[in-house]
Each structure stands twice: as C-alpha cells, then as structure tokens.
Amino acid sequence: MSAGLTTHVLDTSREGPAEGVSVTLQRLEEDSETIASGITNDDGRLEEPLLGPEEIEPGTYELVFDVGTYYEEKPLGSTFLGEVPVRFTIDNADEHYHVPLLLSPGGYTTYRGS
C-alpha cells in the first residue's frame, strides 16, 4: 500500500463495522487545523484516505471520532463516550499509517494497523 493515512471503525458490541461515524483529522502544530473529515461507510471505512501520498508529512495529528452521536442513533441508546480523540505522530511520510478504532458503548482501543 502506498504512503498515506486511513482509518477503520469496528463496533465490537455489534460484531461488525461502525457505519455513520463522523471522523475529523487535525494536524496539531502551533495552530491546530482540521485538514480532513468524513463519515464511515457500511464497511466502517472512509471512501478516501484521510491523507494521500502527496499530502502526508511528518507531524503530530489527532483523529476525532464522534462515537456519541453514532450510539445515540442505535437501539442501545446513549453511550458513555462522546468524542474519542486519538493523537499520534507520523515520522516517516513514505510509510502508510492505518489507525483503526475498536469501540463499544463503554470503551475503545486503537493501534497502528497495516
């Protein structure tokens, strides 16, 4: 896979992808700025990479997942979590970074995927 940044959201309480989660990417520098956003599809992925090979550069970033709204729209009702921020560093712009989110109404985990 070419250099870039992607994400994937899986709902462990529903044993599958989390469709309809709003995702925002910010680059954290002196002035934080939103540089990409999207909503997960029926496979829990965004239609396009958050950063492509031409856009990715070293720095500190934060993905913000709006899981509160996602769970409010499900039969389970509201969730303990609202927004889930995941802060990470891209140190090699020639590599691919995949940041999955595994979530449930009361918790989450993330890791650097492949």
Backbone as a printed PyTorch tensor [residue, N CA C, xyz], in Angstrom:
tensor([[[  0.8470,  -1.1790,   0.0000],
         [  0.0000,   0.0000,   0.0000],
         [  0.8880,   1.2360,   0.0000]],

        [[  0.4970,   2.2530,  -0.7280],
         [  1.2960,   3.4690,  -0.8180],
         [  1.1460,   4.3010,   0.4540]],

        [[  2.0220,   5.2770,   0.5910],
         [  2.0120,   6.1500,   1.7580],
         [  0.6620,   6.8430,   1.8800]],

        [[  0.2680,   7.1020,   3.1140],
         [ -0.9870,   7.7880,   3.3710],
         [ -1.4930,   7.4740,   4.7600]],

        [[ -2.7090,   7.9380,   5.0430],
         [ -3.3510,   7.7180,   6.3340],
         [ -4.7750,   7.2650,   6.1010]],

        [[ -5.1370,   6.1330,   6.6950],
         [ -6.5010,   5.6140,   6.6190],
         [ -6.9650,   5.2280,   8.0200]],

        [[ -8.2670,   4.9880,   8.1450],
         [ -8.8430,   4.5420,   9.4070],
         [ -9.9640,   3.5620,   9.1210]],

        [[-10.3910,   2.8900,  10.1730],
         [-11.4430,   1.8760,  10.0800],
         [-12.0720,   1.8240,  11.4580]],

        [[-13.4000,   1.8210,  11.5380],
         [-14.0800,   1.7850,  12.8330],
         [-14.9120,   0.5180,  12.9160]],

        [[-14.6380,  -0.2740,  13.9480],
         [-15.3810,  -1.5110,  14.1890],
         [-16.0920,  -1.4170,  15.5280]],

        [[-17.3540,  -1.8230,  15.5510],
         [-18.1710,  -1.8060,  16.7580],
         [-18.1890,  -3.2250,  17.3290]],

        [[-17.4360,  -3.4380,  18.3870],
         [-17.3360,  -4.7870,  18.9530],
         [-18.6480,  -5.2340,  19.6000]],

        [[-19.4790,  -4.3100,  20.0180],
         [-20.7630,  -4.6930,  20.6160],
         [-21.7510,  -5.1950,  19.5640]],

        [[-21.5410,  -4.8040,  18.3170],
         [-22.4030,  -5.2410,  17.2230],
         [-21.6880,  -6.2400,  16.3110]],

        [[-20.4310,  -6.5480,  16.6680],
         [-19.6220,  -7.5310,  15.9430],
         [-19.4850,  -7.2060,  14.4520]],

        [[-19.2170,  -5.9440,  14.1650],
         [-19.0470,  -5.5690,  12.7670],
         [-18.6390,  -4.1180,  12.6020]],

        [[-18.6460,  -3.6550,  11.3620],
         [-18.2460,  -2.2760,  11.0730],
         [-19.2210,  -1.2600,  11.6760]],

        [[-18.6870,  -0.0940,  11.9850],
         [-19.4940,   1.0020,  12.5200],
         [-19.7620,   1.9970,  11.3930]],

        [[-20.9540,   1.9470,  10.8450],
         [-21.3480,   2.8390,   9.7580],
         [-21.8860,   4.1470,  10.3230]],

        [[-21.4870,   5.2570,   9.7190],
         [-22.0460,   6.5530,  10.0930],
         [-21.2970,   7.2850,  11.1890]],

        [[-20.0570,   6.9160,  11.4700],
         [-19.2540,   7.6240,  12.4660],
         [-18.5410,   8.7870,  11.7910]],

        [[-18.7390,   9.9650,  12.3200],
         [-18.0570,  11.1530,  11.8110],
         [-16.6140,  11.1480,  12.3140]],

        [[-15.6760,  11.3780,  11.3800],
         [-14.2500,  11.3580,  11.6960],
         [-13.6270,  12.6640,  11.2160]],

        [[-12.8470,  13.2920,  12.0770],
         [-12.1610,  14.5300,  11.7350],
         [-10.6720,  14.3480,  11.9960]],

        [[ -9.8450,  14.8380,  11.0990],
         [ -8.3940,  14.7930,  11.2600],
         [ -7.8700,  16.2110,  11.4190]],

        [[ -7.0910,  16.4140,  12.4830],
         [ -6.4420,  17.6930,  12.7080],
         [ -4.9360,  17.5010,  12.7290]],

        [[ -4.2370,  18.4570,  12.2020],
         [ -2.7840,  18.4950,  12.3540],
         [ -2.5070,  19.4210,  13.5210]],

        [[ -1.7730,  18.9360,  14.4980],
         [ -1.5170,  19.6990,  15.7130],
         [ -0.1510,  20.3720,  15.6150]],

        [[ -0.1750,  21.6290,  15.4080],
         [  1.0310,  22.4560,  15.3570],
         [  0.7660,  23.6550,  16.2470]],

        [[  1.3560,  24.7820,  15.9510],
         [  1.0850,  25.9790,  16.7340],
         [ -0.3980,  26.3190,  16.6770]],

        [[ -0.9610,  26.2270,  15.4990],
         [ -2.4000,  26.4260,  15.3200],
         [ -2.9740,  25.1400,  14.7590]],

        [[ -3.7900,  24.4630,  15.5540],
         [ -4.4100,  23.2200,  15.0780],
         [ -5.3970,  23.5570,  13.9800]],

        [[ -5.3860,  22.7270,  12.9590],
         [ -6.3300,  22.9520,  11.8780],
         [ -6.9120,  21.6170,  11.4190]],

        [[ -8.1910,  21.6390,  11.0940],
         [ -8.8210,  20.4530,  10.5330],
         [ -8.3980,  20.3460,   9.0780]],

        [[ -7.8530,  19.1830,   8.7150],
         [ -7.3680,  19.0310,   7.3490],
         [ -8.1480,  17.9840,   6.5590]],

        [[ -8.9610,  17.1870,   7.2320],
         [ -9.7770,  16.1950,   6.5240],
         [-10.9060,  15.7550,   7.4310]],

        [[-11.9830,  15.2840,   6.8120],
         [-13.1030,  14.7430,   7.5830],
         [-13.9240,  13.8310,   6.6830]],

        [[-14.7330,  13.0300,   7.3030],
         [-15.6010,  12.1390,   6.5540],
         [-16.4890,  11.3420,   7.4860]],

        [[-17.3150,  10.5060,   6.8950],
         [-18.2340,   9.6500,   7.6480],
         [-18.0180,   8.2260,   7.1630]],

        [[-17.9160,   7.3070,   8.1170],
         [-17.6450,   5.9210,   7.7490],
         [-18.7950,   5.3230,   6.9540]],

        [[-18.4220,   4.4650,   5.9900],
         [-19.4140,   3.7990,   5.1470],
         [-19.8840,   2.4920,   5.7860]],

        [[-20.5950,   1.6610,   5.0380],
         [-21.1550,   0.4300,   5.6030],
         [-20.0840,  -0.6050,   5.9540]],

        [[-18.8390,  -0.3540,   5.5620],
         [-17.7240,  -1.2140,   5.9470],
         [-16.9100,  -0.5870,   7.0830]],

        [[-17.3730,   0.5410,   7.6220],
         [-16.6820,   1.2130,   8.7100],
         [-15.4660,   2.0070,   8.2750]],

        [[-15.3400,   2.2300,   6.9660],
         [-14.1880,   2.9460,   6.4120],
         [-14.6410,   4.2430,   5.7510]],

        [[-13.6830,   5.1340,   5.5410],
         [-13.9560,   6.3340,   4.7610],
         [-13.7550,   5.9950,   3.2940]],

        [[-14.4660,   6.6800,   2.4270],
         [-14.3720,   6.3980,   0.9910],
         [-12.9890,   6.7180,   0.4290]],

        [[-12.3180,   7.6970,   0.9950],
         [-10.9910,   8.1240,   0.5380],
         [-10.0410,   8.1510,   1.7210]],

        [[ -8.7350,   7.9780,   1.4780],
         [ -7.7660,   8.1380,   2.5750],
         [ -7.8490,   9.5440,   3.1620]],

        [[ -7.5790,   9.6600,   4.4420],
         [ -7.5420,  10.9800,   5.0710],
         [ -6.3780,  11.8090,   4.5430]],

        [[ -5.2590,  11.1440,   4.2990],
         [ -4.1000,  11.7720,   3.6720],
         [ -3.5890,  10.8400,   2.5920]],

        [[ -3.3620,  11.3720,   1.4190],
         [ -2.7910,  10.5930,   0.3340],
         [ -1.2800,  10.7580,   0.2920]],

        [[ -0.6160,  10.0910,  -0.6380],
         [  0.8400,  10.1660,  -0.7300],
         [  1.3750,  11.5940,  -0.9290]],

        [[  0.6060,  12.4330,  -1.5980],
         [  1.0440,  13.8090,  -1.8430],
         [  0.8240,  14.7100,  -0.6310]],

        [[ -0.0620,  14.3130,   0.2830],
         [ -0.4560,  15.1800,   1.3990],
         [  0.2100,  14.8160,   2.7210]],

        [[  0.6400,  13.5830,   2.8650],
         [  1.1650,  13.1340,   4.1490],
         [  2.5260,  13.7750,   4.4150]],

        [[  2.7140,  14.2440,   5.6370],
         [  4.0020,  14.7990,   6.0400],
         [  4.1980,  14.5730,   7.5290]],

        [[  5.4390,  14.5370,   7.9700],
         [  5.6980,  14.3020,   9.3880],
         [  5.0210,  15.3510,  10.2610]],

        [[  4.6080,  14.9140,  11.4460],
         [  3.9740,  15.8200,  12.3960],
         [  3.0950,  15.0610,  13.3620]],

        [[  2.4700,  15.8140,  14.2450],
         [  1.5450,  15.2570,  15.2290],
         [  0.1270,  15.5260,  14.7570]],

        [[ -0.6790,  14.4900,  14.7910],
         [ -2.0520,  14.5420,  14.2900],
         [ -3.0160,  14.0310,  15.3500]],

        [[ -4.2820,  14.3700,  15.1630],
         [ -5.3200,  13.8340,  16.0450],
         [ -6.5540,  13.4940,  15.2130]],

        [[ -6.9660,  12.2490,  15.3320],
         [ -8.2480,  11.8100,  14.7700],
         [ -9.2900,  11.9480,  15.8660]],

        [[-10.4430,  12.4970,  15.5300],
         [-11.5370,  12.6170,  16.4940],
         [-12.7340,  11.8690,  15.9180]],

        [[-13.1830,  10.8530,  16.6490],
         [-14.3010,  10.0150,  16.2390],
         [-15.5280,  10.4120,  17.0680]],

        [[-16.6140,  10.7770,  16.4220],
         [-17.8570,  11.1480,  17.1180],
         [-18.6770,   9.8870,  17.3750]],

        [[-18.2980,   9.1430,  18.4000],
         [-18.9930,   7.8890,  18.6900],
         [-20.2620,   8.1200,  19.5030]],

        [[-20.3630,   9.2460,  20.1900],
         [-21.5750,   9.5500,  20.9490],
         [-22.7980,   9.6400,  20.0530]],

        [[-22.6850,  10.3760,  18.9640],
         [-23.7920,  10.5030,  18.0140],
         [-24.1060,   9.1510,  17.3770]],

        [[-23.0580,   8.4000,  17.0440],
         [-23.2370,   7.0590,  16.4630],
         [-24.0940,   6.1910,  17.3850]],

        [[-23.7600,   6.1310,  18.6700],
         [-24.5160,   5.2720,  19.5900],
         [-25.8970,   5.8270,  19.9230]],

        [[-26.0510,   7.1260,  19.9270],
         [-27.3830,   7.6980,  20.1780],
         [-28.3790,   7.2710,  19.1080]],

        [[-27.8910,   6.9990,  17.9150],
         [-28.7620,   6.6050,  16.8030],
         [-29.0190,   5.1010,  16.7600]],

        [[-28.4000,   4.3440,  17.6570],
         [-28.5670,   2.8860,  17.7010],
         [-29.5730,   2.5110,  18.7790]],

        [[-30.1210,   1.2920,  18.7030],
         [-31.0920,   0.8530,  19.7060],
         [-30.5510,   0.8360,  21.1360]],

        [[-29.2350,   0.7980,  21.3040],
         [-28.6550,   0.7870,  22.6430],
         [-28.8420,   2.1040,  23.3700]],

        [[-29.1860,   3.1640,  22.6500],
         [-29.3400,   4.4740,  23.2690],
         [-28.0170,   5.1920,  23.3820]],

        [[-27.8960,   6.0370,  24.3810],
         [-26.6920,   6.8550,  24.5050],
         [-25.4960,   6.0200,  24.9630]],

        [[-24.3510,   6.6460,  24.9280],
         [-23.1050,   5.9820,  25.2740],
         [-22.3580,   6.7720,  26.3340]],

        [[-21.5060,   6.1070,  27.0050],
         [-20.6110,   6.7350,  27.9710],
         [-19.6460,   7.6840,  27.2680]],

        [[-19.2520,   7.3280,  26.0640],
         [-18.2850,   8.1080,  25.2990],
         [-18.9690,   9.1170,  24.3850]],

        [[-18.3570,  10.2670,  24.2290],
         [-18.8300,  11.2640,  23.2710],
         [-17.9170,  11.2690,  22.0670]],

        [[-16.8380,  12.0160,  22.1790],
         [-15.8200,  12.0220,  21.1370],
         [-14.6050,  11.2390,  21.6260]],

        [[-14.0240,  10.4760,  20.7250],
         [-12.8070,   9.7300,  21.0360],
         [-11.6590,  10.3530,  20.2600]],

        [[-10.7280,  11.0090,  20.9680],
         [ -9.5570,  11.5660,  20.2830],
         [ -8.4110,  10.5560,  20.2880]],

        [[ -7.7440,  10.4270,  19.1610],
         [ -6.5750,   9.5580,  19.0550],
         [ -5.4390,  10.4050,  18.5050]],

        [[ -4.4540,  10.6800,  19.3600],
         [ -3.3120,  11.5110,  18.9730],
         [ -2.1330,  10.6020,  18.6260]],

        [[ -1.4670,  10.9000,  17.5200],
         [ -0.3650,  10.0620,  17.0580],
         [  0.6130,  10.9030,  16.2510]],

        [[  1.7880,  10.3230,  16.0070],
         [  2.8430,  11.0130,  15.2780],
         [  3.1690,  10.2660,  13.9910]],

        [[  3.2440,  11.0080,  12.9220],
         [  3.7410,  10.4780,  11.6560],
         [  5.1910,  10.9340,  11.5630]],

        [[  6.1090,   9.9770,  11.5580],
         [  7.5120,  10.3490,  11.4920],
         [  8.1580,  10.0060,  10.1590]],

        [[  7.4750,   9.1990,   9.3390],
         [  8.0260,   8.8300,   8.0350],
         [  6.9270,   8.9670,   6.9850]],

        [[  7.0000,  10.0030,   6.1820],
         [  5.9550,  10.2860,   5.1900],
         [  5.9610,   9.2970,   4.0300]],

        [[  6.9370,   8.3920,   3.9980],
         [  6.9800,   7.3780,   2.9470],
         [  6.2310,   6.1040,   3.3340]],

        [[  5.7340,   6.0460,   4.5620],
         [  5.0240,   4.8600,   5.0420],
         [  3.5120,   5.0830,   5.0420]],

        [[  2.7870,   3.9660,   5.1060],
         [  1.3310,   4.0280,   5.2510],
         [  0.9900,   3.9150,   6.7370]],

        [[  0.0820,   4.7480,   7.1890],
         [ -0.3920,   4.7180,   8.5660],
         [ -1.8790,   4.3790,   8.5340]],

        [[ -2.2550,   3.3240,   9.2540],
         [ -3.6520,   2.9250,   9.3710],
         [ -3.9770,   2.9290,  10.8550]],

        [[ -5.0050,   3.6920,  11.2460],
         [ -5.3620,   3.8560,  12.6550],
         [ -6.7890,   3.3680,  12.8580]],

        [[ -6.9660,   2.0690,  13.1710],
         [ -8.3030,   1.5460,  13.4140],
         [ -8.8020,   1.9160,  14.8170]],

        [[-10.1090,   1.9740,  14.9530],
         [-10.7460,   2.1860,  16.2510],
         [-11.7050,   1.0340,  16.4840]],

        [[-11.5030,   0.3200,  17.5840],
         [-12.4300,  -0.7270,  18.0090],
         [-13.2210,  -0.1430,  19.1660]],

        [[-14.5380,  -0.0940,  19.0310],
         [-15.3070,   0.5870,  20.0650],
         [-16.4730,  -0.2340,  20.5650]],

        [[-16.9220,   0.1400,  21.7450],
         [-18.1330,  -0.3880,  22.3560],
         [-18.7590,   0.7780,  23.1200]],

        [[-19.9770,   0.6610,  23.6320],
         [-20.5840,   1.7980,  24.3040],
         [-19.7910,   2.3070,  25.5080]],

        [[-18.9560,   1.4620,  26.1060],
         [-18.2470,   1.8810,  27.3020],
         [-16.7430,   1.9460,  27.1920]],

        [[-16.1860,   1.7310,  26.0120],
         [-14.7380,   1.7610,  25.8970],
         [-14.2760,   1.6420,  24.4610]],

        [[-12.9620,   1.7810,  24.2800],
         [-12.3870,   1.6790,  22.9460],
         [-10.9260,   1.2940,  23.0430]],

        [[-10.3760,   0.8620,  21.9310],
         [ -8.9560,   0.6170,  21.7870],
         [ -8.5410,   0.9880,  20.3780]],

        [[ -7.2740,   1.2670,  20.2040],
         [ -6.7370,   1.6040,  18.8960],
         [ -5.3150,   1.0920,  18.8090]],

        [[ -4.8020,   1.0630,  17.6050],
         [ -3.4380,   0.5870,  17.3740],
         [ -3.0070,   1.0450,  15.9880]],

        [[ -1.7340,   0.8990,  15.6950],
         [ -1.2760,   1.1800,  14.3370],
         [ -1.4340,  -0.1010,  13.5350]],

        [[ -2.3490,  -0.0790,  12.6040],
         [ -2.6240,  -1.2490,  11.7830],
         [ -1.7650,  -1.2810,  10.5430]],

        [[ -2.1390,  -2.1570,   9.6430],
         [ -1.3720,  -2.2950,   8.4090],
         [ -2.2390,  -1.9370,   7.2090]]])
